[in-house]
Amino acid sequence: MKKYPRILAFALAFVMTLACTLPVSANTQATSFRDVPATHFAFNAINWISHPDNGSLMVGDAAGNFHPNQTINKFEAARVFAMAAGYRPASHTVAADLRAEINRSFDQWRPFLDGMAAQHPQWSRIADREIAFLLYRNVLTTADVEKFMGTRLSRQEAAAWMVRLMGRQAHAAAIVIPFSNPYNDNALIAQEYIRYVYYARQAGYMSGGSNNMFNPTDDMTRAQLAAIFFNVLGNGDVVPPPGSTTPASTVSGTVEMVYRNTQVFISSPLGPQNYHIAQDATIIVDNVQRTAAFIRVGMNINAVLNTQGDIISLVARTVTAENNSTQPTPSPSPTPAPITLIEDEGFVVSTAANPAAITIRIQRVRITGQIINEERTFTIAPNAAITRGGVAVPLSDAQPNDIAFFRFNGAVIHELELEDRERELDGTLLEKRHADTQGYQMIIVEAKTGELYELRVLATTLISRGNRVNVTLQELRIGDSVTATLESGVLTRLQATGQQAVVLGRLTEIRITQQFSQITVLKDTGHFHVYTIMPGVYDVYSLRIGMDLRIFLDSWEVMDIQVVAQTAQQTTAVLGYVQAIRAGQQLVVISMDGQAQRSHTIIINNDTTNTATGARLDFNQLRVNMNVYIVMAGPQSNVARTVTILP
C-alpha cells in the first residue's frame, strides 16, 4: 500500500521570546475559547495557532477550553515540535520519501522507547512516534528523553529544543562562556543548556525579563508556547537574527532533502550540509519567483548565505536532460546518458490520447500554511511504463480521481502507477488514541504484511463491530481484526470483528500507563502474549509477577482476571533455566519468584512432550543453562507434562 501526495511544509523560523512580555499584534478570527477572554495577553495567538488554516498545532479540549495557564509536559511538547519538524501521522498526505523517513525513525528508536516504557511505569506512549522522529532528526537526545517522566518543559530545555530544531547546534557550540553581559540568574542555568540559552539570546530566539533574569527552570505554559509560534508564523513583532540580510558567502550543489522547517540538505563540492532558508529570502525556481514550498529533491541550487549561514537568496533549477550536461562530450557515445527522473504524486484530472498526455492535480502547502492545488499537464513518453497494481495497463485505464504515482523529467512522464482512490487495509487493531495533536481520535493498525499504519478516525467515519453498526471507537477492542476503507487517505469505514476467549498463563511483566495497562503472559503453549487492560476494568496493582492467571478476553483486551495459583504448594508451571541434568531423566531447574531463586527437581518421562513439535521430548536435546518453560502434570506433581525450550 503506497502513501499519499506530497505536502511540503510551511516554514518555521522560530523566534522565541518571553511570551508574557511580548506584544501580539496581528488580528485573528476569534474562536471563543471559554477560558481565554479577549483581554488575555495571548488571545490572538491562541486563536491563531488553533485554527486549521494555520496547522492546528495546538488545540483546546472538547468542552471548548484551551487551558492557557496549564504548563506543558514534555510528551505534549514533543508532539508539537515533531509536527514543526515535519512529522505527520500515517493518515496525513505526505511524500513517499518523508513517510519512509518517519517509518524508519520509529523502527530505529522503537527499542529505546520500549526500554523507557519498561523501566518507567509513568511513561506515556502517546508520543512514541513523534519522539522517535525528533531523536532521528537530532532535535532531541536520549538524555533529553530520559528526563521526560514527571517533569514539564522548562525554559532552558525549550531553548535547546528550538536551537536543534533550527539546526544551529554548531553555532551554539561556538558561543564563548562566560558570556558577556550574563543573565543575573546565570548560575541557575544548567551547564548542558547554557550555550543553547545564550545562542538563543544572541539570535533573538529567546530573551529574559526586564530584570535580566532568564528563569531557566520555569515551566512553559500553553499560552506562552502559543505566543512563541504566533509571533513567527502569525506576523507578530519579530526581531530578526543578527546579520540576516548581510551576504557572507555562496553555496552551490544538489538538493538531497527538503525539511519542513525550511531547511534544505545540499550536497556540494564543500561537502553535504544542512542550510536554513531565511524567512524573507528571495527564491527563484525554474525562472519564476516562488516560495520554499516549490523546492524539490534533485534540483540544482545556487544560494547566497548571510553571516549566520542562512540562505537569503536562492536560485533552483529542475534537472533535465539538457541542463544536466554542463560539459561537451569529447566524442560520440553509443549509449545515451541516463535521464534523471523526479518522483511525485497526485490525483488524475483527465487524459488525452493524441498526443498521449495526462493532467494531474498535486496538493501543496504554502509557507503560510494554506493548502493549494496545482494542476500540471504531462506528455507520456512513448516507452513509458504504465501500471495498476503492478500490471501493465493502457493510458485509457486512468480514471479521474485515481491516485497517480509518477516519475518524470521536465514535462514528460516515464513511469506512471495508478491506484484506485478508494482502497482497503486489512489488519489487526494495535492501539486506540483518544486524540492526536489536532484533537482527532487515532488508531494504529498492523497490516497483514507487518507494516504499521496510523489512521485518523473522523466524526464521519462509519464504525461497525460484528453485527453492530454505528458503534464508537471505544467499543472496539485491541486485537480486533479490522478492515479499514480509505478514500484519498481519509478513513471512511472501519469494520471490526473480535472473539472472546479464556487463556491460562503465568504473569511475567506488567506495564502501566495513563491510557491503558498491559500484561505479558507466558501461556501454557510456551508462547508469550501481551494483553491490554483498559482503565476501570481490573485493579492491575493487585497483580504480582509470577501469578498464574485465568484471563477472560475480548480479542486482546482483558474483561476479567482470576488468580489461579499464588503459592509454592500449587505450582503448576516453572519458567527458568536448567542448572543440572541428572541420571533417571531428572532436571534441576532454577526459577525466579519475585527476587528469590527457587530450585525445582523435575522428572521427564515417556509422556512428556515438546510443545514446539507436539511429539515426545527427546531428553538428549536438553543442555545445562537452557531456558525452559515446563508445565507440570498437576499441582502437587514434579513430573513434567510439557517442556518448551526457549531462546
C-alpha positions as CSV (number, residue, x, y, z in Angstrom):
1,M,0.0,0.0,0.0
2,K,1.5,3.3,-1.1
3,K,1.5,6.6,0.7
4,Y,-0.3,9.7,-0.4
5,P,0.6,13.0,-2.1
6,R,3.4,15.2,-1.0
7,I,2.8,18.1,1.4
8,L,5.8,20.3,1.5
9,A,5.5,22.1,4.8
10,F,5.3,25.7,5.8
11,A,8.3,27.5,7.3
12,L,9.0,27.5,11.0
13,A,11.7,30.1,11.7
14,F,11.2,30.1,15.5
15,V,11.9,33.4,17.2
16,M,11.3,32.6,20.9
17,T,10.9,35.4,23.3
18,L,9.4,35.6,26.7
19,A,5.7,35.3,25.9
20,C,4.5,37.2,28.9
21,T,6.3,40.4,27.8
22,L,6.0,40.2,24.0
23,P,3.1,42.0,22.4
24,V,0.8,40.2,19.9
25,S,-0.3,42.5,17.1
26,A,-1.9,40.6,14.3
27,N,-5.7,40.0,14.2
28,T,-7.2,36.6,14.0
29,Q,-10.7,35.2,13.8
30,A,-12.0,34.7,17.3
31,T,-12.6,31.0,18.3
32,S,-14.1,31.9,21.7
33,F,-12.3,29.6,24.0
34,R,-14.3,29.7,27.2
35,D,-11.2,30.2,29.3
36,V,-9.4,32.8,27.0
37,P,-11.0,36.2,27.3
38,A,-10.3,38.9,24.8
39,T,-8.2,40.7,27.4
40,H,-5.8,37.7,27.7
41,F,-2.2,38.6,26.5
42,A,-2.2,35.6,24.2
43,F,-5.8,35.8,22.9
44,N,-4.9,36.3,19.3
45,A,-2.0,33.9,19.4
46,I,-4.2,31.1,20.8
47,N,-7.0,31.7,18.3
48,W,-4.4,31.7,15.5
49,I,-2.4,28.6,16.5
50,S,-5.6,26.5,17.0
51,H,-7.1,27.4,13.6
52,P,-7.0,24.7,10.9
53,D,-5.6,27.1,8.3
54,N,-2.6,27.5,10.5
55,G,-1.9,23.9,11.1
56,S,-3.8,23.5,14.4
57,L,-0.5,22.8,16.1
58,M,-2.3,23.3,19.4
59,V,-6.0,22.8,20.1
60,G,-8.4,23.0,23.0
61,D,-10.5,20.3,24.6
62,A,-13.9,19.0,23.7
63,A,-15.5,21.4,26.2
64,G,-14.1,24.5,24.5
65,N,-11.3,25.3,26.9
66,F,-7.7,25.9,25.9
67,H,-6.2,25.8,29.4
68,P,-3.7,28.7,28.7
69,N,-2.1,28.7,32.2
70,Q,-1.5,25.0,32.2
71,T,2.1,24.0,31.9
72,I,3.0,21.7,29.1
73,N,4.6,18.3,29.7
74,K,7.4,17.0,27.5
75,F,5.3,14.4,25.8
76,E,2.8,17.1,24.7
77,A,5.6,19.4,23.7
78,A,7.3,16.7,21.7
79,R,4.2,16.2,19.6
80,V,4.1,20.0,18.7
81,F,7.8,20.1,17.9
82,A,7.6,17.0,15.8
83,M,4.8,18.5,13.7
84,A,7.0,21.5,13.2
85,A,10.0,19.4,12.2
86,G,7.9,17.6,9.6
87,Y,6.3,14.6,11.3
88,R,2.8,13.7,10.2
89,P,0.7,10.7,11.2
90,A,0.0,7.9,8.7
91,S,-3.4,9.4,7.9
92,H,-1.8,12.6,6.6
93,T,-0.8,13.0,2.9
94,V,2.9,13.3,2.7
95,A,5.6,12.5,0.1
96,A,6.8,8.9,0.0
97,D,10.3,9.8,1.0
98,L,9.2,11.6,4.1
99,R,6.8,8.8,5.0
100,A,9.7,6.4,4.6
101,E,11.8,8.6,6.9
102,I,9.1,8.7,9.5
103,N,8.7,4.9,9.5
104,R,12.5,4.5,9.5
105,S,12.9,6.8,12.5
106,F,10.3,4.7,14.5
107,D,12.0,1.4,13.5
108,Q,15.4,2.7,14.6
109,W,14.3,4.2,18.0
110,R,11.5,1.8,19.0
111,P,13.8,-0.5,21.1
112,F,15.0,2.5,23.1
113,L,11.4,3.7,23.7
114,D,10.2,0.2,24.6
115,G,13.0,0.2,27.1
116,M,12.0,3.5,28.6
117,A,8.4,2.3,28.9
118,A,9.5,-0.9,30.6
119,Q,11.7,0.9,33.1
120,H,9.3,3.7,33.9
121,P,5.6,2.9,34.7
122,Q,4.7,6.6,34.3
123,W,6.0,6.6,30.7
124,S,3.3,7.8,28.3
125,R,3.3,6.1,24.9
126,I,1.1,8.7,23.4
127,A,4.1,10.4,21.6
128,D,6.4,7.5,20.9
129,R,6.4,8.1,17.1
130,E,6.9,11.8,17.4
131,I,9.7,11.4,19.9
132,A,11.4,8.8,17.6
133,F,11.2,11.4,14.8
134,L,12.8,14.1,16.9
135,L,15.6,11.7,18.0
136,Y,16.1,10.8,14.4
137,R,16.3,14.4,13.4
138,N,18.7,15.2,16.3
139,V,16.2,17.7,17.8
140,L,16.1,15.5,21.0
141,T,18.9,13.4,22.6
142,T,18.5,10.3,24.7
143,A,19.5,12.4,27.7
144,D,16.5,14.7,27.0
145,V,14.1,11.8,26.7
146,E,15.3,10.2,29.9
147,K,14.1,13.4,31.7
148,F,10.5,13.1,30.4
149,M,9.0,11.4,33.4
150,G,7.1,13.6,35.9
151,T,8.5,16.9,34.6
152,R,7.3,19.8,32.4
153,L,9.1,21.6,29.6
154,S,11.4,24.3,31.2
155,R,12.6,27.4,29.5
156,Q,16.2,26.2,29.2
157,E,15.0,23.0,27.7
158,A,12.8,24.9,25.2
159,A,15.8,26.9,24.2
160,A,17.8,23.7,23.5
161,W,15.0,22.0,21.6
162,M,14.5,25.2,19.5
163,V,18.1,25.6,18.6
164,R,18.4,22.0,17.5
165,L,15.1,22.3,15.5
166,M,16.7,25.2,13.7
167,G,19.8,23.1,13.0
168,R,22.0,25.7,14.9
169,Q,23.9,23.3,17.2
170,A,27.3,24.2,15.8
171,H,26.5,27.9,16.2
172,A,25.5,27.3,19.8
173,A,28.6,25.2,20.5
174,A,30.8,28.2,19.3
175,I,29.4,30.5,22.0
176,V,32.1,31.7,24.3
177,I,31.5,31.1,28.0
178,P,31.5,33.1,30.2
179,F,29.1,35.2,28.1
180,S,29.5,39.0,28.1
181,N,26.5,40.7,29.9
182,P,25.3,37.4,31.5
183,Y,21.8,37.0,33.0
184,N,21.5,37.8,36.6
185,D,20.5,34.2,37.3
186,N,23.3,32.8,35.2
187,A,24.3,30.5,38.0
188,L,20.9,28.7,37.8
189,I,21.3,27.8,34.1
190,A,22.4,24.1,33.8
191,Q,25.8,23.7,32.0
192,E,24.3,21.4,29.4
193,Y,21.9,24.1,28.3
194,I,24.0,27.3,28.9
195,R,25.3,27.6,25.3
196,Y,21.8,27.0,23.9
197,V,20.4,29.7,26.1
198,Y,23.0,32.3,25.2
199,Y,22.8,31.5,21.5
200,A,19.0,31.8,21.7
201,R,19.5,35.2,23.2
202,Q,22.1,36.3,20.6
203,A,20.0,35.1,17.7
204,G,16.9,36.7,19.1
205,Y,15.0,33.4,19.6
206,M,14.5,33.9,23.4
207,S,15.2,36.6,25.9
208,G,14.9,37.2,29.6
209,G,12.7,39.6,31.6
210,S,13.1,43.3,32.3
211,N,15.2,42.4,35.4
212,N,17.7,40.5,33.1
213,M,16.5,37.2,34.6
214,F,16.2,34.2,32.3
215,N,14.3,32.0,34.8
216,P,15.8,28.8,33.2
217,T,13.8,26.3,35.4
218,D,10.4,27.9,35.0
219,D,7.9,25.7,33.2
220,M,6.4,26.8,29.8
221,T,2.7,27.4,29.8
222,R,0.5,26.6,26.8
223,A,-0.2,30.3,26.3
224,Q,3.5,31.1,26.2
225,L,4.2,28.4,23.7
226,A,1.3,29.6,21.5
227,A,2.6,33.2,21.6
228,I,6.1,31.9,20.5
229,F,4.6,30.2,17.5
230,F,2.3,33.1,16.6
231,N,5.0,35.7,16.7
232,V,6.9,33.9,14.0
233,L,4.1,32.4,11.8
234,G,1.4,35.0,12.5
235,N,3.5,38.1,11.5
236,G,3.8,39.3,15.1
237,D,6.6,41.5,16.3
238,V,9.8,39.6,15.3
239,V,13.4,40.6,15.9
240,P,15.5,39.1,13.0
241,P,18.7,37.3,14.0
242,P,21.9,39.4,13.6
243,G,23.2,39.6,10.1
244,S,20.1,38.1,8.5
245,T,20.4,40.5,5.5
246,T,24.2,40.6,5.1
247,P,25.7,38.4,2.3
248,A,28.7,36.5,3.5
249,S,29.3,33.5,1.2
250,T,27.7,31.3,-1.5
251,V,27.0,27.6,-1.9
252,S,26.1,25.5,-5.0
253,G,25.0,21.9,-5.2
254,T,22.2,19.4,-5.4
255,V,19.2,19.2,-3.1
256,E,19.3,15.9,-1.3
257,M,16.5,16.5,1.2
258,V,13.9,19.2,2.0
259,Y,12.7,19.6,5.6
260,R,9.5,21.2,6.8
261,N,11.2,23.9,8.9
262,T,12.6,25.3,5.6
263,Q,15.9,23.6,5.7
264,V,17.5,22.0,2.7
265,F,20.2,19.4,2.7
266,I,22.6,20.3,-0.1
267,S,25.4,18.1,-1.4
268,S,28.1,20.4,-2.7
269,P,31.8,20.4,-3.5
270,L,32.3,21.7,0.0
271,G,30.6,18.6,1.4
272,P,27.0,17.8,2.5
273,Q,25.4,20.3,4.8
274,N,22.0,21.5,6.1
275,Y,21.1,25.1,5.3
276,H,18.2,27.1,6.7
277,I,16.3,29.4,4.4
278,A,15.7,32.8,5.9
279,Q,12.0,33.9,6.2
280,D,12.5,36.8,3.8
281,A,14.7,35.0,1.3
282,T,14.3,35.6,-2.4
283,I,13.6,32.3,-4.1
284,I,13.6,31.7,-7.9
285,V,12.5,28.2,-9.1
286,D,12.8,27.5,-12.8
287,N,13.0,31.2,-13.6
288,V,9.8,32.1,-11.6
289,Q,9.8,33.7,-8.2
290,R,8.4,31.1,-5.8
291,T,8.2,30.1,-2.1
292,A,10.3,27.4,-0.5
293,A,7.4,25.0,-1.0
294,F,8.4,24.6,-4.6
295,I,11.9,23.4,-3.9
296,R,12.3,19.7,-4.9
297,V,14.8,16.9,-4.2
298,G,17.2,16.7,-7.1
299,M,17.2,20.4,-8.1
300,N,20.4,22.2,-8.7
301,I,20.9,25.2,-6.4
302,N,23.0,28.4,-6.3
303,A,22.5,30.2,-3.0
304,V,23.8,33.3,-1.1
305,L,24.4,32.9,2.6
306,N,24.4,35.6,5.4
307,T,27.0,35.7,8.2
308,Q,24.8,33.3,10.2
309,G,25.0,30.7,7.4
310,D,21.3,31.2,6.5
311,I,20.2,31.3,2.8
312,I,19.0,34.8,1.9
313,S,18.8,34.3,-1.9
314,L,18.4,31.1,-3.9
315,V,18.1,30.1,-7.5
316,A,16.9,26.5,-8.1
317,R,16.6,24.6,-11.4
318,T,14.9,21.3,-12.2
319,V,17.4,18.9,-13.6
320,T,16.6,17.9,-17.2
321,A,18.5,16.0,-19.9
322,E,19.5,19.3,-21.4
323,N,20.8,21.2,-18.3
324,N,22.2,18.1,-16.6
325,S,25.1,18.1,-19.0
326,T,27.4,21.0,-18.4
327,Q,30.5,19.8,-20.3
328,P,30.6,19.0,-24.1
329,T,31.1,15.3,-24.9
330,P,34.5,14.8,-26.4
331,S,33.4,12.0,-28.6
332,P,30.0,10.4,-29.6
333,S,28.8,7.8,-27.2
334,P,26.8,4.8,-28.4
335,T,24.8,4.7,-25.2
336,P,22.8,7.9,-24.3
337,A,23.3,9.4,-20.8
338,P,20.7,8.2,-18.3
339,I,17.8,10.6,-17.7
340,T,17.4,12.0,-14.1
341,L,13.8,11.3,-13.0
342,I,11.9,13.1,-10.2
343,E,9.2,11.4,-8.2
344,D,5.8,12.9,-7.3
345,E,2.2,12.0,-6.5
346,G,-1.2,13.4,-7.2
347,F,-4.7,12.8,-8.5
348,V,-5.7,12.2,-12.1
349,V,-7.8,15.0,-13.6
350,S,-8.0,14.0,-17.2
351,T,-6.2,12.2,-20.0
352,A,-5.7,12.8,-23.8
353,A,-5.0,10.2,-26.5
354,N,-3.3,12.2,-29.3
355,P,-0.7,13.1,-28.3
356,A,-0.7,10.9,-25.1
357,A,-1.0,13.3,-22.1
358,I,-2.3,13.4,-18.6
359,T,-3.3,16.2,-16.3
360,I,-2.5,15.6,-12.6
361,R,-3.6,17.7,-9.6
362,I,-0.8,17.9,-7.0
363,Q,-1.5,19.3,-3.5
364,R,1.0,21.7,-1.9
365,V,1.2,23.6,1.3
366,R,2.4,27.2,1.2
367,I,4.8,28.6,3.8
368,T,1.8,30.4,5.4
369,G,0.0,27.0,5.8
370,Q,-2.7,27.2,3.1
371,I,-3.2,24.1,1.0
372,I,-3.2,24.8,-2.7
373,N,-4.0,22.6,-5.7
374,E,-1.5,22.7,-8.5
375,E,-2.6,21.2,-11.9
376,R,0.1,20.1,-14.3
377,T,-0.2,18.5,-17.7
378,F,2.5,16.0,-18.7
379,T,3.1,14.2,-22.0
380,I,3.6,10.4,-21.8
381,A,6.9,9.1,-23.2
382,P,6.5,6.5,-26.0
383,N,8.1,3.8,-23.9
384,A,6.6,4.8,-20.6
385,A,5.7,2.1,-18.1
386,I,2.0,2.5,-17.0
387,T,0.8,0.0,-14.4
388,R,-2.1,-0.6,-12.0
389,G,-1.4,-3.0,-9.2
390,G,1.8,-4.0,-10.8
391,V,0.1,-5.0,-14.1
392,A,0.6,-3.1,-17.3
393,V,-2.4,-1.1,-18.5
394,P,-3.0,1.4,-21.3
395,L,-3.3,5.2,-20.5
396,S,-7.0,4.9,-21.2
397,D,-7.3,2.9,-18.0
398,A,-6.6,6.1,-15.9
399,Q,-9.8,7.4,-14.4
400,P,-10.5,10.9,-12.8
401,N,-9.5,10.9,-9.1
402,D,-7.2,7.9,-9.4
403,I,-4.1,8.3,-7.3
404,A,-1.1,8.7,-9.6
405,F,2.5,7.9,-8.6
406,F,4.8,9.1,-11.3
407,R,8.4,9.7,-12.2
408,F,9.1,12.5,-14.7
409,N,11.7,14.6,-16.4
410,G,10.8,18.1,-17.3
411,A,7.2,17.7,-18.6
412,V,7.5,14.1,-19.7
413,I,6.3,11.1,-17.6
414,H,8.4,8.0,-17.9
415,E,6.8,5.8,-15.2
416,L,3.1,6.0,-14.1
417,E,1.5,3.8,-11.5
418,L,-2.3,4.1,-10.9
419,E,-4.3,3.2,-7.8
420,D,-8.0,3.4,-7.1
421,R,-8.8,6.3,-4.9
422,E,-10.6,4.0,-2.5
423,R,-8.7,1.1,-1.1
424,E,-9.0,-1.3,1.8
425,L,-6.5,-2.2,4.5
426,D,-6.8,-5.5,6.4
427,G,-5.0,-5.9,9.7
428,T,-5.1,-6.0,13.5
429,L,-6.0,-3.1,15.8
430,L,-3.0,-2.5,18.0
431,E,-3.8,0.8,19.7
432,K,-6.6,3.4,20.2
433,R,-5.6,7.0,20.9
434,H,-8.2,9.5,22.2
435,A,-6.7,12.4,20.4
436,D,-3.7,13.5,18.3
437,T,-2.2,17.0,18.3
438,Q,-5.2,18.3,16.4
439,G,-7.8,16.7,18.7
440,Y,-8.7,13.8,16.5
441,Q,-9.0,10.1,17.6
442,M,-6.3,7.9,16.1
443,I,-5.8,4.1,15.7
444,I,-2.7,2.0,14.9
445,V,-3.3,-0.9,12.6
446,E,-0.8,-3.6,11.8
447,A,-1.3,-4.8,8.2
448,K,-1.0,-8.5,7.3
449,T,2.3,-7.7,5.7
450,G,3.6,-6.4,9.1
451,E,3.6,-2.6,8.3
452,L,2.1,-0.3,10.9
453,Y,-0.4,2.4,9.8
454,E,-1.6,5.3,12.0
455,L,-5.1,6.3,10.8
456,R,-7.3,9.3,11.9
457,V,-10.9,8.4,12.9
458,L,-13.2,11.3,12.0
459,A,-16.7,12.0,13.2
460,T,-17.9,10.9,9.8
461,T,-16.1,7.5,9.9
462,L,-18.7,4.7,9.9
463,I,-17.6,2.1,12.6
464,S,-19.0,-1.3,13.0
465,R,-18.1,-4.4,15.1
466,G,-19.6,-7.8,14.2
467,N,-23.3,-7.3,13.5
468,R,-23.5,-3.9,15.3
469,V,-23.2,-0.7,13.3
470,N,-22.6,2.9,14.3
471,V,-20.5,1.9,17.3
472,T,-17.9,4.2,18.9
473,L,-14.2,3.7,18.7
474,Q,-14.1,2.9,22.4
475,E,-16.3,-0.2,21.7
476,L,-13.6,-1.7,19.6
477,R,-11.0,-4.0,21.2
478,I,-7.3,-4.2,20.9
479,G,-6.6,-7.2,18.8
480,D,-9.7,-6.9,16.7
481,S,-9.4,-7.9,13.1
482,V,-10.2,-4.8,11.1
483,T,-10.9,-3.7,7.6
484,A,-10.2,0.0,7.0
485,T,-11.6,1.6,3.9
486,L,-9.8,4.8,2.9
487,E,-10.7,7.3,0.3
488,S,-7.9,9.6,-0.7
489,G,-6.2,8.8,2.6
490,V,-9.4,9.6,4.6
491,L,-10.8,6.7,6.8
492,T,-14.5,6.4,5.7
493,R,-15.3,3.0,7.1
494,L,-13.9,0.8,9.9
495,Q,-15.2,-2.8,10.2
496,A,-14.1,-4.9,13.2
497,T,-14.6,-8.4,14.4
498,G,-13.5,-9.9,17.7
499,Q,-13.5,-13.2,19.5
500,Q,-14.0,-13.9,23.2
501,A,-11.6,-16.4,24.8
502,V,-10.2,-17.7,28.1
503,V,-6.5,-18.3,28.4
504,L,-4.3,-19.7,31.2
505,G,-0.8,-18.5,31.8
506,R,1.8,-17.0,34.1
507,L,2.2,-13.3,34.5
508,T,5.8,-12.2,33.5
509,E,5.5,-8.5,33.0
510,I,3.2,-5.5,33.9
511,R,3.3,-2.1,32.2
512,I,1.1,0.7,33.5
513,T,0.4,3.9,31.5
514,Q,-2.1,6.7,31.8
515,Q,-4.1,5.5,28.9
516,F,-4.0,1.7,29.5
517,S,-2.1,-1.1,31.1
518,Q,-0.5,-4.2,29.6
519,I,0.4,-7.6,31.0
520,T,2.7,-10.1,29.4
521,V,1.6,-13.7,29.9
522,L,3.5,-16.9,29.3
523,K,0.8,-19.2,28.1
524,D,0.6,-23.0,28.6
525,T,1.8,-23.4,25.0
526,G,5.1,-21.8,25.8
527,H,4.4,-18.6,23.9
528,F,4.4,-15.1,25.3
529,H,1.5,-12.7,24.6
530,V,0.7,-9.1,25.6
531,Y,-2.9,-8.3,26.6
532,T,-4.3,-4.8,27.3
533,I,-6.3,-3.7,30.3
534,M,-8.3,-0.5,29.9
535,P,-8.8,1.8,32.9
536,G,-11.5,0.7,35.3
537,V,-11.6,-3.0,34.1
538,Y,-9.3,-4.6,36.7
539,D,-7.0,-3.4,39.5
540,V,-3.6,-4.0,38.0
541,Y,-1.9,-3.0,41.2
542,S,-3.2,-6.2,42.9
543,L,-1.2,-8.4,40.4
544,R,2.2,-9.8,41.0
545,I,4.9,-11.2,38.7
546,G,4.7,-15.0,38.8
547,M,1.0,-15.3,39.4
548,D,-0.9,-18.0,37.5
549,L,-3.9,-16.3,35.9
550,R,-7.1,-17.2,34.1
551,I,-7.8,-14.3,31.8
552,F,-11.2,-13.6,30.1
553,L,-10.6,-11.8,26.8
554,D,-12.4,-9.9,24.1
555,S,-9.8,-10.0,21.3
556,W,-6.7,-8.9,23.2
557,E,-8.5,-6.7,25.8
558,V,-8.9,-8.1,29.3
559,M,-12.5,-8.3,30.5
560,D,-11.7,-10.0,33.8
561,I,-8.9,-11.9,35.6
562,Q,-9.0,-14.8,38.1
563,V,-5.8,-15.6,40.1
564,V,-5.4,-19.4,39.8
565,A,-2.3,-20.1,42.0
566,Q,0.0,-17.9,44.0
567,T,1.7,-20.3,46.5
568,A,4.6,-22.7,46.1
569,Q,2.4,-25.7,47.0
570,Q,0.2,-25.1,44.0
571,T,3.0,-24.6,41.4
572,T,1.7,-25.8,38.0
573,A,4.5,-24.3,35.8
574,V,8.1,-23.4,36.0
575,L,9.9,-20.7,34.0
576,G,13.7,-20.8,34.4
577,Y,17.0,-22.3,33.3
578,V,18.5,-25.8,33.5
579,Q,21.1,-25.9,36.3
580,A,21.9,-29.6,36.2
581,I,20.9,-32.8,34.4
582,R,20.9,-36.0,36.5
583,A,20.5,-39.7,35.9
584,G,17.0,-41.0,35.7
585,Q,15.9,-38.2,33.3
586,Q,15.9,-35.6,36.1
587,L,16.4,-31.9,35.6
588,V,17.3,-29.3,38.2
589,V,15.6,-26.0,37.1
590,I,16.2,-22.6,38.7
591,S,13.2,-20.3,38.6
592,M,12.6,-16.8,39.9
593,D,9.7,-16.0,42.3
594,G,9.9,-12.2,42.9
595,Q,13.6,-11.7,43.9
596,A,14.3,-15.2,45.2
597,Q,15.7,-18.1,43.2
598,R,14.0,-21.4,43.7
599,S,15.2,-24.8,42.8
600,H,12.9,-27.5,41.2
601,T,13.7,-31.1,40.6
602,I,11.7,-32.2,37.6
603,I,11.2,-35.7,36.1
604,I,11.0,-36.2,32.4
605,N,9.0,-39.4,31.5
606,N,7.6,-41.0,28.4
607,D,4.5,-38.9,28.4
608,T,6.4,-35.6,28.4
609,T,6.1,-33.8,25.1
610,N,7.9,-30.9,23.4
611,T,5.3,-28.2,22.8
612,A,7.2,-26.9,19.8
613,T,6.5,-30.2,17.9
614,G,3.8,-32.0,19.9
615,A,6.0,-35.1,19.9
616,R,7.6,-36.9,22.8
617,L,10.5,-34.9,24.2
618,D,14.0,-36.2,23.4
619,F,15.8,-35.9,26.7
620,N,19.1,-35.7,24.9
621,Q,18.1,-32.3,23.5
622,L,18.4,-30.7,26.9
623,R,21.5,-28.8,27.9
624,V,22.7,-27.0,31.0
625,N,21.8,-23.3,31.0
626,M,19.0,-23.8,28.6
627,N,16.0,-21.5,29.2
628,V,12.8,-23.7,29.5
629,Y,9.1,-23.4,30.3
630,I,7.8,-26.5,32.0
631,V,4.1,-27.3,32.7
632,M,3.7,-29.9,35.5
633,A,1.3,-32.9,35.3
634,G,-0.6,-31.5,38.3
635,P,-0.4,-29.0,41.2
636,Q,1.4,-31.4,43.5
637,S,3.4,-33.3,40.8
638,N,7.1,-32.9,39.9
639,V,6.6,-34.7,36.6
640,A,6.7,-32.6,33.5
641,R,3.7,-32.7,31.2
642,T,5.2,-30.4,28.5
643,V,8.6,-28.8,28.1
644,T,9.3,-25.8,25.8
645,I,12.9,-24.9,25.0
646,L,13.0,-21.1,24.9
647,P,15.5,-18.9,23.0
